[in-house]
């Protein structure tokens, strides 16, 4: 291959599929001029960027457009190499008409990796069916400051929860034949003051013990084939120019063998935003040397500037060959270089591509099975924070449904769902999927009730003129269902989403005033939140009759919420992020050292209103019969315990058993507690089980003073808990023997087994 043919495989082109089935066309992005395909394609092309996720297109005609484009690409280059097509799939395939699943923060709330794996498999099959090869998900960033706009894209504030759920997602996507892409590697969510792309100031120990473990776990257990570096710099070193991170750690230490793909314009940012590259050629040199293999979304620095760098002797051609080998091996493993490869995707296998209009409507990316799965995830992700007994609602003849998200179809969607991410720019195009509002869902759940809907205020506007009408409606009702929260958007066009960072965790706009006016009205208030981050809820924490938290629960989210309010759904979600007690106290993550807790040394109290892992339900569970079989073990040993869990309530439900370790004395400061294991356990009413726990000493490891991961001898405390603030058993443990160094092959999980017990005798 010529040098230009080599570099052509290392770039993507941002395109949009044609709704008439014609070839894809270069996308005119505000940051770049589109390249000339006639000049580019004879040398080859590495990737097609978001052919379905750039503009609304019928899925079948989009697939035809990609098919024809692949035919042109193969015919144009002398080796006949197709392009790899990638798409966003953060909350489902980001394409018109595709299922909009709950956002990742809701995945975390389920504490159910198996269900997330099933969802990812469904997403992957839909991507594969229309000719897509790579998905730009999941996000493994651990929440460090909830003001950050992209909290909705994360799985939560605990690295173990993030790692286990993300690993399941990757396993599902990869099993469907789609290249999963871990992002953002590493530290993006730890930016100063929660501002998007702001510098990151964390030290190496926080990075090693909080930020990196989810990536390490997922690389090891999920076997993803791609990783995307973070935009941010950590202590002055941008991730896209960090050879120790992208090569030394990721490849040499962890054994990753896939491709590293740049975040959109991330290589150019080395010159324009970070100022560590003199020009485009220097940016290309830094990125390729550090370990980035593919420039996305479109050719900029890996085009002529990269050729210039090699020609000037600033970059050895061997580094181009290194990246090329990784890219071509990935295409080989996807079957793109097989002699019998066909550009015809599965969705068009038995169709006539010569009759495009006959294909319209042929491909259904939101079939009933998808919607049922979206509903199941949404139902398991609803978190009941507070309930004074008003829920489930019974006999409410008059319901006042109030709030800016009460009758808004897209209030259940995050910023990377297609209707918000792309559809908002095409207001004349139908949404493409059914999005029942909370009003419609409540009308279906309470057919015999009188339902009056009043908006009161907008999500982020300043007009309070509608509050008086809302109060009047509340006073005439038996109960108020108040639906507050966020509007997802991009770069300031919403209150949650990429580039929509918050100055504080006060509810946006004038929503707090509406809330307080309704609390004063005298009618019981059920507060429901459709949001992308947790907010301080003020008086509602103690005065609302009930609080229900939903993190952008997707296309079936309104029905899931209504099901919880009516009792059809027994809530079992748990908080993946803490709900702050005050709007201005950040960070308030539970994963914090002693000096980060409330105390006399500071007047700022970071104590959460509701802690990580908290969640109520309509069942009652008893925890009893603790048996500690092994309470002392060597630093290479393991502990063994068991206890009995029973559903003593009147309904089938699920409890989430959570295991937290407390290390009272260590050679470096440790968080007061950290999650090391969990298990979601569904139980029928009157049934029970014996939960048996085996905890390897490896779970107590941390990064020591010399930067090595170690297990130290000494006292430990295991908290077997219903949440980070609700320990049911506190067990003293002890590690004995020498300090033991560990590496990335250490044991990452406890063993949790469940043995069914005989049913409780009926009186």
C-alpha positions in Angstrom: 0.0 0.0 0.0 1.1 3.5 -0.6 1.4 5.8 2.3 -1.7 7.7 1.3 -3.6 4.4 1.0 -2.4 3.5 4.5 -3.5 6.8 6.0 -6.9 6.6 4.2 -7.7 3.6 6.4 -7.1 5.7 9.5 -9.8 8.3 8.9 -13.6 8.6 8.8 -15.9 10.8 6.8 -19.0 12.3 8.4 -21.9 11.4 6.1 -25.7 11.3 6.1 -27.6 8.5 4.4 -30.0 9.5 1.7 -33.7 9.2 2.5 -34.2 8.2 -1.2 -31.7 5.4 -0.9 -29.0 7.3 -2.8 -25.4 7.1 -1.7 -24.4 8.8 1.5 -23.4 12.5 1.2 -20.7 14.3 3.2 -22.2 16.1 6.2 -21.7 19.8 6.4 -20.6 20.3 10.0 -20.1 23.7 11.6 -16.5 22.8 12.6 -15.3 21.4 9.3 -15.7 21.7 5.5 -16.7 18.3 4.0 -14.1 16.4 2.0 -14.4 15.7 -1.7 -15.3 12.0 -1.9 -14.1 11.8 -5.5 -10.6 12.7 -4.4 -10.6 10.7 -1.2 -12.2 7.3 -2.2 -9.6 6.1 -4.8 -7.2 5.7 -1.9 -9.7 4.0 0.4 -11.7 4.9 3.5 -11.5 3.8 7.1 -14.9 4.7 8.5 -18.3 6.1 7.7 -19.4 8.4 10.5 -23.1 8.1 11.6 -24.9 7.5 8.3 -28.1 6.9 10.2 -27.5 9.4 13.1 -27.0 12.6 11.1 -30.5 13.3 9.7 -33.9 11.5 9.8 -33.9 8.7 7.3 -36.2 5.7 6.9 -34.1 2.7 8.2 -34.5 0.6 5.1 -33.6 3.4 2.7 -30.7 4.3 5.0 -29.5 0.7 4.8 -29.8 1.0 1.0 -27.8 4.2 1.0 -25.0 2.6 3.0 -25.1 -0.5 0.7 -24.6 1.7 -2.4 -21.9 3.7 -0.7 -20.0 0.6 0.2 -20.2 -0.6 -3.4 -18.7 2.7 -4.5 -16.0 2.6 -1.8 -15.0 -1.0 -2.7 -15.0 -0.2 -6.4 -12.9 3.0 -6.0 -9.9 1.6 -4.1 -7.6 -0.9 -5.7 -7.7 -3.3 -2.7 -11.5 -3.4 -2.6 -11.6 -2.6 1.2 -15.0 -1.5 2.5 -15.5 1.2 5.2 -16.5 0.4 8.7 -19.7 2.2 9.7 -20.2 3.5 13.2 -23.1 5.0 15.1 -24.0 6.3 18.6 -25.9 3.8 20.7 -25.8 5.3 24.2 -29.5 4.8 24.9 -30.4 2.7 21.9 -29.5 2.9 18.2 -29.5 6.7 17.6 -31.5 6.4 14.4 -34.9 7.6 13.3 -37.6 5.2 14.4 -35.3 3.1 16.6 -36.1 2.1 20.2 -35.2 4.8 22.8 -34.2 2.9 25.8 -33.5 4.4 29.3 -30.3 6.3 29.6 -27.3 4.7 31.3 -28.0 6.3 34.6 -31.2 4.2 34.6 -29.2 1.1 33.8 -27.2 1.8 37.0 -30.5 2.2 38.9 -31.6 -1.3 38.0 -28.5 -2.9 39.6 -29.2 -5.6 37.0 -26.3 -6.3 34.6 -28.0 -9.3 33.1 -30.9 -7.1 31.9 -28.5 -4.6 30.5 -26.7 -7.3 28.6 -30.0 -8.4 27.0 -30.7 -4.8 26.0 -27.3 -4.4 24.5 -27.8 -7.5 22.5 -31.0 -6.1 21.0 -29.4 -2.8 20.2 -26.5 -4.7 18.5 -28.7 -6.8 16.4 -30.6 -3.7 15.2 -27.3 -2.0 14.3 -25.9 -5.0 12.5 -29.1 -5.6 10.5 -28.8 -2.3 8.7 -25.0 -2.4 8.0 -23.5 -0.8 11.0 -20.3 -2.3 12.5 -19.3 -0.2 15.5 -21.2 1.4 18.4 -19.8 4.4 20.3 -20.8 3.2 23.8 -20.8 2.6 26.7 -19.7 5.5 28.8 -17.6 4.3 31.8 -17.0 7.7 33.4 -17.6 7.7 37.2 -19.6 10.6 38.4 -17.5 12.9 40.5 -19.6 16.1 40.4 -23.3 15.9 39.5 -23.3 19.4 38.0 -21.6 17.9 34.9 -24.1 17.9 32.1 -23.2 14.3 30.9 -24.2 12.7 34.2 -27.2 11.2 32.4 -24.8 9.3 30.1 -22.9 7.7 33.0 -23.9 4.6 35.0 -23.3 6.1 38.4 -20.9 7.4 41.1 -19.4 4.1 42.1 -16.6 2.4 40.0 -17.8 -1.2 40.8 -21.4 -0.5 39.7 -20.1 1.3 36.6 -17.7 -1.5 35.8 -20.1 -4.4 36.2 -23.0 -2.8 34.3 -20.7 -1.5 31.5 -19.1 -5.0 31.1 -22.5 -6.5 30.7 -23.4 -3.9 28.0 -20.2 -4.6 26.1 -20.7 -8.3 26.3 -24.2 -7.9 24.8 -23.1 -5.6 22.0 -20.0 -7.6 21.1 -22.0 -10.9 21.1 -24.3 -9.3 18.5 -21.2 -8.7 16.3 -20.8 -5.0 17.0 -17.6 -3.4 18.0 -18.2 -1.8 21.4 -16.3 1.5 22.2 -15.3 2.3 25.8 -15.4 6.0 26.6 -14.1 8.4 27.7 -10.6 7.2 28.6 -9.9 8.5 31.2 -11.1 11.1 33.8 -13.6 13.2 31.7 -16.2 13.2 34.4 -13.7 14.6 37.0 -13.4 18.1 35.3 -13.2 21.1 37.6 -16.6 22.4 38.8 -18.4 19.9 36.6 -17.8 21.9 33.4 -17.6 20.1 30.1 -14.0 19.8 28.8 -12.6 21.6 31.8 -9.2 20.6 33.1 -9.0 17.6 35.4 -7.0 18.0 38.6 -7.1 14.6 40.2 -4.1 12.9 41.5 -2.7 9.5 40.3 -4.3 7.6 43.2 -7.9 8.9 42.5 -7.3 8.0 38.9 -6.1 4.5 39.7 -8.7 3.6 42.3 -11.8 5.5 41.1 -11.6 6.4 37.4 -9.6 3.5 35.9 -11.2 0.3 37.5 -14.3 0.3 35.3 -12.2 0.4 32.2 -9.8 -2.3 33.6 -12.7 -4.6 34.4 -14.5 -4.1 31.1 -11.3 -4.5 29.0 -10.6 -7.8 30.9 -14.1 -9.3 31.1 -16.1 -7.6 28.3 -13.4 -7.9 25.6 -14.3 -4.6 23.8 -12.7 -4.0 20.4 -12.4 -0.2 20.7 -11.6 2.6 23.2 -12.1 6.3 22.8 -9.8 8.8 24.7 -11.3 11.6 26.7 -11.3 15.2 25.5 -9.8 16.5 28.8 -6.3 16.9 30.1 -5.3 15.6 33.5 -2.7 17.7 35.3 -1.8 19.3 31.9 -1.6 16.1 29.8 -4.5 15.6 27.3 -5.7 12.0 27.1 -5.3 12.0 23.3 -1.5 12.7 23.7 -0.9 10.5 26.7 1.3 7.6 25.5 1.5 6.1 29.1 -2.3 5.9 29.2 -3.1 4.8 25.6 -0.2 2.5 25.1 1.6 1.8 28.4 -1.5 1.1 30.5 -4.2 0.1 28.0 -2.1 -2.1 25.7 1.1 -3.1 27.5 -0.4 -3.6 31.0 -4.0 -4.6 30.3 -3.5 -6.4 27.0 -6.0 -4.5 24.9 -5.6 -5.4 21.2 -8.3 -3.4 19.5 -8.4 0.1 18.0 -8.2 3.4 19.8 -10.5 5.9 18.0 -10.4 9.6 18.6 -13.4 11.4 20.1 -14.9 13.8 17.5 -12.3 16.5 16.6 -10.2 15.3 19.7 -7.0 15.3 17.7 -7.5 18.7 16.3 -8.2 19.9 19.8 -4.6 19.1 20.7 -3.8 22.2 18.6 -6.9 24.4 19.0 -7.9 23.8 22.6 -5.0 22.3 24.5 -2.2 24.1 22.8 0.2 21.2 23.0 0.6 20.8 19.2 2.0 23.5 17.0 -0.1 22.7 14.0 -2.3 19.9 12.4 0.8 17.8 11.5 2.1 18.1 15.1 -1.3 17.1 16.4 -1.3 14.0 14.1 2.2 13.2 15.3 1.3 13.4 19.0 -1.9 11.4 18.6 -0.5 8.6 16.5 2.6 8.3 18.7 0.5 8.1 21.8 -1.6 5.3 20.4 -4.6 6.7 18.6 -5.3 4.7 15.5 -8.4 6.3 13.8 -9.3 10.0 13.5 -13.1 10.7 13.9 -15.5 12.0 12.8 -13.9 13.2 9.6 -10.5 13.6 7.9 -8.5 16.5 9.3 -5.1 15.8 10.8 -4.7 12.2 9.6 -5.0 13.4 6.0 -2.4 15.6 4.3 -1.0 16.8 7.7 0.0 13.3 8.6 1.5 12.7 5.2 3.5 15.9 5.7 4.7 14.8 9.2 6.0 11.5 7.8 7.6 13.3 4.8 9.4 15.7 7.0 10.8 12.9 9.2 8.9 14.0 12.3 7.0 10.7 12.4 8.2 7.3 11.4 6.0 5.4 8.9 6.2 2.4 11.2 3.7 4.1 13.5 1.3 4.5 10.5 1.8 0.8 9.9 1.1 0.0 13.5 -2.3 1.8 13.4 -3.1 0.4 10.0 -2.5 -3.2 11.1 -5.0 -2.7 14.0 -7.6 -1.2 11.7 -7.2 -3.9 9.0 -7.2 -6.7 11.6 -10.5 -5.4 12.9 -12.0 -5.3 9.4 -10.8 -8.8 8.8 -12.4 -10.0 12.0 -15.7 -8.3 11.0 -15.6 -10.2 7.8 -15.2 -7.1 5.6 -12.2 -8.5 3.7 -13.6 -12.0 3.1 -13.7 -13.0 -0.5 -17.5 -13.5 -0.3 -18.2 -10.4 1.6 -21.4 -8.6 0.5 -22.5 -5.0 1.2 -26.1 -6.2 1.5 -27.1 -6.0 5.2 -29.4 -8.6 6.7 -32.4 -6.2 6.7 -32.2 -6.0 2.8 -31.3 -9.6 2.2 -34.5 -10.5 0.4 -35.4 -7.2 -1.2 -35.0 -5.5 -4.6 -32.5 -2.6 -4.2 -33.6 -1.3 -7.5 -37.0 -0.3 -6.2 -36.2 2.0 -3.3 -39.7 3.3 -2.6 -40.9 -0.3 -2.1 -38.5 -0.6 0.8 -39.9 2.4 2.8 -41.3 1.2 6.1 -39.9 -2.3 5.6 -37.4 -2.2 8.5 -38.9 -1.8 12.0 -36.3 -0.7 14.6 -38.9 -0.4 17.4 -40.7 -3.8 17.3 -42.9 -5.0 20.2 -40.1 -7.0 21.7 -37.8 -4.0 21.9 -40.6 -1.9 23.5 -41.3 -4.7 26.1 -37.6 -4.7 26.9 -37.5 -0.9 27.2 -40.5 -1.1 29.6 -38.8 -3.8 31.7 -35.7 -1.7 32.2 -37.7 1.4 32.9 -39.8 -0.3 35.5 -36.7 -1.7 37.3 -35.0 1.7 37.2 -37.7 3.7 38.9 -36.4 4.7 42.4 -38.9 5.3 45.1 -37.1 7.8 47.4 -39.9 8.5 49.9 -43.3 7.3 50.7 -45.5 8.2 53.7 -48.0 5.6 52.7 -49.8 7.5 49.9 -48.4 5.2 47.3 -49.6 3.2 45.6 -52.5 5.6 44.9 -55.9 4.2 45.8 -59.3 5.8 45.4 -57.9 9.2 44.1 -61.0 10.4 42.3 -59.4 13.8 41.4 -55.7 13.9 40.4 -54.0 17.2 39.7 -51.2 16.5 37.3 -48.9 19.5 37.4 -45.4 20.4 36.1 -43.4 21.2 33.0 -42.8 17.5 32.3 -46.4 16.3 32.9 -47.4 16.5 29.2 -44.2 16.6 27.3 -43.4 13.6 25.0 -39.6 14.0 25.0 -39.3 14.5 28.8 -38.4 10.8 29.1 -35.4 11.0 26.7 -31.8 11.8 27.1 -29.6 14.0 24.9 -28.3 11.1 22.8 -31.7 9.8 21.9 -32.4 10.5 18.2 -35.5 12.7 18.7 -33.5 15.0 21.0 -30.0 14.7 19.5 -31.0 15.0 15.8 -34.8 15.3 15.6 -34.8 18.6 17.4 -33.1 20.1 14.3 -35.9 18.7 12.1 -39.1 19.9 13.8 -41.3 19.1 10.8 -40.3 15.4 10.9 -42.4 13.1 13.0 -40.7 11.7 16.1 -40.6 8.2 14.6 -41.5 6.4 17.8 -44.5 6.5 20.2 -43.7 8.6 23.2 -46.7 8.5 25.6 -46.7 11.4 28.0 -47.2 11.1 31.7 -50.7 12.5 31.3 -51.5 9.8 28.8 -49.9 7.1 30.9 -51.8 8.2 34.0 -55.1 8.4 32.1 -54.5 4.8 31.2 -53.5 3.7 34.7 -56.4 5.6 36.4 -59.3 5.4 34.0 -61.9 6.2 36.7 -60.1 9.3 38.0 -60.6 12.9 37.0 -57.3 14.2 35.7 -56.6 17.9 35.4 -53.3 18.9 33.9 -51.6 22.3 34.6 -48.0 23.1 33.5 -47.3 25.8 36.2 -43.8 26.7 34.9 -41.5 25.7 32.1 -38.4 23.6 32.8 -36.0 26.5 32.8 -38.0 29.7 32.1 -38.5 32.5 34.6 -42.3 33.0 34.2 -44.2 32.1 37.4 -47.6 33.3 36.2 -48.9 29.7 36.0 -48.2 28.8 39.7 -51.5 30.3 40.9 -53.5 28.2 38.5 -51.5 25.1 39.7 -52.3 25.9 43.3 -56.0 26.2 42.5 -55.9 22.8 40.7 -54.1 21.3 43.7 -56.7 22.5 46.2 -59.5 20.9 44.2 -57.8 17.5 44.0 -57.3 14.5 46.2 -53.7 14.2 45.3 -51.1 16.2 43.3 -48.7 14.4 41.0 -46.0 17.0 40.3 -43.7 16.1 37.4 -40.5 18.2 37.5 -36.9 17.7 36.1 -34.9 18.4 33.0 -35.1 19.0 29.3 -32.3 17.1 27.5 -30.3 19.0 24.9 -26.8 19.7 23.6 -24.5 22.6 24.4 -26.8 24.8 26.3 -30.0 23.9 24.5 -31.2 21.9 27.5 -30.7 21.6 31.2 -29.1 18.2 31.0 -26.8 16.7 28.4 -23.5 17.3 26.7 -22.4 20.9 27.3 -25.4 21.5 29.6 -23.6 21.9 32.9 -25.3 23.3 36.0 -23.9 26.0 38.3 -25.7 24.4 41.2 -28.0 21.4 41.8 -31.1 23.7 42.4 -34.0 22.5 40.3 -33.8 24.4 36.9 -35.8 27.6 36.3 -38.6 28.3 38.8 -39.5 24.7 39.6 -38.6 25.0 43.2 -41.1 27.8 43.6 -43.8 25.7 42.0 -42.9 22.8 44.3 -43.0 24.9 47.5 -46.3 26.6 46.5 -47.9 23.2 46.1 -46.5 21.9 49.4 -48.2 24.9 51.0 -51.5 24.1 49.2 -52.5 21.4 51.7 -53.1 18.6 49.2 -50.7 15.6 49.4 -47.9 16.0 46.8 -46.3 13.1 45.0 -43.2 14.5 43.4 -42.0 12.7 40.3 -38.7 13.6 38.6 -37.8 13.0 35.0 -34.2 14.1 35.0 -30.7 13.5 33.8 -29.0 14.2 37.2 -30.0 14.3 40.9 -31.2 17.6 42.2 -31.5 19.1 45.7 -35.2 18.7 46.6 -35.4 21.1 49.6 -38.6 20.8 51.6 -39.9 17.9 49.6 -37.4 15.6 51.3 -39.5 15.8 54.5 -42.8 17.3 53.3 -43.7 15.5 50.1 -46.1 12.6 50.5 -43.8 10.6 48.1 -40.9 11.2 45.8 -40.2 9.1 42.7 -37.0 9.5 40.8 -36.7 8.5 37.1 -33.5 9.2 35.2 -34.7 9.7 31.6 -36.4 6.3 31.5 -36.9 6.1 27.7 -39.9 5.6 25.5 -41.8 3.4 28.0 -40.8 5.5 30.9 -44.0 7.4 31.4 -45.9 4.1 31.7 -43.3 2.7 34.1 -43.8 5.8 36.3 -47.6 5.5 36.1 -47.3 1.8 37.0 -45.4 2.6 40.1 -47.9 5.4 41.1 -50.8 3.0 40.6 -49.2 -0.1 42.1 -49.0 -2.2 39.0 -45.2 -2.0 39.3 -43.5 -2.7 42.6 -40.5 -0.3 42.5 -37.1 -1.9 42.9 -34.6 0.7 41.6 -31.8 1.9 43.7 -29.9 5.3 43.4 -26.8 5.1 41.3 -25.9 8.6 42.4 -26.6 10.3 45.7 -29.4 12.9 45.9 -27.8 16.1 47.5 -29.1 17.6 50.6 -28.2 21.1 49.4 -27.9 22.6 45.9 -24.5 24.1 46.3 -22.5 21.4 48.0 -20.5 19.5 45.4 -19.1 17.0 45.1 -21.5 15.0 47.3 -20.7 11.5 46.1 -20.8 8.8 48.8 -17.3 7.6 47.8 -15.4 10.0 50.0 -12.9 10.1 52.8 -13.6 11.1 56.4 -12.6 14.7 55.9 -15.2 14.9 53.1 -18.0 14.1 55.5 -19.9 16.6 57.6 -18.1 17.9 60.6 -17.3 20.9 62.8 -14.3 21.9 60.6 -16.7 23.3 57.9 -20.1 24.9 57.7 -20.8 23.2 54.4 -22.6 19.9 54.9 -22.3 17.4 52.0 -24.6 14.8 53.7 -27.0 13.6 51.0 -30.7 13.7 51.3 -30.8 10.2 49.9 -27.6 8.1 49.7 -26.2 6.0 47.0 -28.0 2.6 46.7 -31.2 3.9 48.4 -34.6 2.8 47.2 -37.9 1.8 48.6 -40.6 -0.6 47.4 -44.0 -2.0 48.3 -42.6 -5.2 49.8 -41.0 -5.8 53.2 -37.8 -7.8 53.6 -36.2 -9.2 56.7 -32.5 -9.8 57.0 -31.6 -12.3 59.7 -29.4 -15.3 60.7 -26.0 -13.9 60.0 -23.3 -16.6 60.1 -19.6 -15.6 59.8 -17.7 -18.8 58.8 -14.4 -17.1 58.1 -13.7 -13.7 59.7 -9.9 -13.7 59.5 -7.8 -14.5 56.4 -4.4 -14.0 54.9 -3.8 -11.2 52.5 -4.1 -13.9 49.8 -7.2 -15.6 51.3 -10.9 -15.0 51.5 -13.8 -14.4 53.9 -17.0 -16.4 54.0 -20.4 -15.3 55.5 -24.1 -16.0 55.0 -27.4 -14.6 56.1 -31.1 -15.2 55.5 -33.3 -12.9 53.4 -37.1 -13.2 53.3 -39.9 -11.3 51.6 -42.4 -10.8 54.5 -44.6 -8.4 52.6 -47.8 -8.9 50.7 -46.3 -8.5 47.2 -43.6 -10.1 45.1 -40.6 -7.8 45.0 -36.8 -7.5 44.7 -34.2 -6.5 47.3 -30.7 -5.4 46.3 -28.1 -6.7 48.7 -25.1 -4.4 48.7 -21.6 -5.1 50.2 -19.4 -2.2 51.4 -15.9 -2.4 52.8 -14.6 0.0 55.4 -10.9 0.2 56.0 -10.4 2.0 59.4 -6.6 2.2 59.1 -4.5 2.2 55.9 -1.2 3.6 54.8 -3.0 6.1 52.5 -6.4 7.8 53.0 -9.4 5.6 52.1 -13.0 6.4 51.4 -15.2 5.7 54.4 -16.8 2.9 52.5 -16.9 1.5 48.9 -19.1 -0.9 47.1 -17.4 -4.2 46.4 -20.3 -6.4 45.4 -24.1 -6.5 45.0 -26.9 -8.8 44.0 -30.5 -8.1 43.0 -32.7 -10.8 44.5 -36.3 -11.2 43.4 -38.5 -13.0 45.9 -42.2 -14.0 45.9 -44.2 -13.1 48.9 -43.6 -15.5 51.8 -40.4 -16.9 50.3 -36.8 -16.6 51.4 -33.2 -17.5 50.6 -29.9 -18.0 52.2 -27.4 -15.6 50.7 -23.8 -16.9 50.8 -20.9 -14.5 50.4 -17.3 -15.3 49.6 -15.0 -12.2 49.6 -11.4 -12.5 48.3 -8.9 -10.4 50.1 -8.1 -8.8 46.7 -11.3 -6.7 47.1 -9.6 -4.8 49.9 -6.8 -3.7 47.6 -5.9 -0.1 46.9 -3.0 2.0 45.4 -0.3 2.3 48.0 2.2 5.1 48.6 4.6 3.8 45.9 1.8 3.7 43.2 1.5 -0.1 43.3 -1.8 -1.8 44.1 -1.5 -3.7 47.4 -3.5 -5.7 50.0 -2.5 -4.7 53.5 -2.9 -6.7 56.7 -5.1 -5.2 59.4 -8.7 -4.7 60.5 -11.6 -4.3 58.0 -15.3 -3.9 58.3 -17.9 -5.4 56.0 -21.2 -3.7 55.8 -23.9 -5.9 54.4 -26.4 -3.2 53.4 -29.6 -2.2 51.8 -27.9 1.1 50.8 -24.8 3.1 51.6 -26.8 4.6 54.5 -28.6 1.5 55.7 -26.2 -1.3 56.9 -28.1 -4.4 58.0 -25.1 -6.3 59.3 -21.7 -4.8 60.3 -19.0 -7.5 60.4 -15.5 -7.0 61.7 -12.9 -8.8 59.6 -9.1 -9.1 59.8 -6.4 -9.6 57.2 -3.2 -11.2 58.3 0.2 -11.8 56.8 2.5 -9.7 54.7 1.6 -6.8 52.4 0.8 -8.4 49.1 1.2 -6.6 45.7 -1.4 -7.1 43.0 -1.8 -6.4 39.3 -4.6 -6.4 36.7 -5.1 -10.1 37.1 -6.5 -9.8 40.6 -9.9 -11.0 41.6 -12.5 -8.3 41.0 -15.7 -9.8 42.4 -17.1 -11.5 45.4 -19.0 -14.8 45.0 -22.7 -14.4 45.9 -24.9 -17.4 45.8 -28.5 -17.7 46.6 -30.0 -20.9 48.1 -33.8 -21.1 48.2 -35.5 -21.6 51.6 -38.8 -23.3 52.4 -41.7 -20.8 52.2 -42.9 -19.1 55.4 -45.8 -21.1 56.9 -49.1 -19.4 56.5 -50.8 -18.7 59.8 
